[in-house]
Amino acid sequence: MKFTGSLVAIATPFHEDGSLDKGSLERLVEWHISQGTDGLVCSGATGESVCLSESDRLEILGVCLQAAAGKIPVIAGTGTPDTRETVRLTEQAQKAGAAGCLVITPFYNKPTPRGCVLHYREVAKVGLPVVVYHNPGRTQVRLNAEALAEIGAIEGIAALKDSSGDKELIQRLGSLSPFPILSGDDWMTFETLQMGGVGAISVIGNIVPRVWKEMIHLCLEKRWEEAKPISDRFQPLCEALFQEVNPQCVKYALSLMGKCGTTLRLPLVPPLEDSKKGVKRALLRLALPFEERLLSFQSEKQRK
């Protein structure tokens, strides 16, 4: 299985009591299909993975698979700090029908590169295509290009989602290995694709799926002069969505669009008022269609 193009790390909608909002999740998946999204990743960091129980993960995957109805691949987040638990969750995702699994480098344990290689070797034995998730900012595990190339050579490893923000790492890895790289940093997606990346697993795709896919596919066609202005235009939105830890601002933006509520599971909390204003400004600057609540904000701004 090859994962390319515009994949979106989908947010997990919750009711006010913290239970899964299955209706909103179904509608989000259907909307992504209508917008041309190439694939979805559920129960990742944007989906509040570490606040999900095992039953939550299975329920979310089931809802996504049913709503997707085979039209686009659904990748399940199965990474944990424990190899045995990660293998078990990956086996469950495989049985449920996931197209692949997103497996973050084990966090908290802070394993050595050798430990990470052995971790992915065990997970790959399940037989479900594995997307390696390298995010040193969240895990405190930073792998060099040589270690990532060794992991990429394991049978069953399908791609790397890199959120390191390290251009030299991406260039070095590209010179060592044919390991397919998916951008995990929205503000670096254009550059990652210029360096040979095959797509992205994005956060911003939650908000502007169609145009972000267009930008990515223009890059894949090496139409850089057409893709660059799109990438540049959406940088302020990227910045607004990451004013606070993801997905606090993403959930707020989705609520302005009428896609889901703002509820997050503790210890995640709704964004501060200044951050909310930043999200609104970024959205209004793009002249995107939103709920009357957002339009009323624009009217208030004009009155001031």
Secondary structure, DSSP 8 states (H G I E B T S, - for coil): ----EEEEE----B-TTS-B-HHHHHHHHHHHHHHT--EEEESSTTTTGGG--HHHHHHHHHHHHHHHTTSS-EEEE---SSHHHHHHHHHHHHHHT-SEEEEE---SS---HHHHHHHHHHHHTT-S-EEEEE-HHHHS----HHHHHHHHTSTTEEEEEE-S--HHHHHHHHHH----EEE--GGGHHHHHHTT--EEEESGGGT-HHHHHHHHHHHHTT-HHHHHHHHHHTHHHHHHHTSSSTTHHHHHHHHHTTSS-----TT-----HHHHHHHHHHHHHTT----HHHHHHHHHHHH-
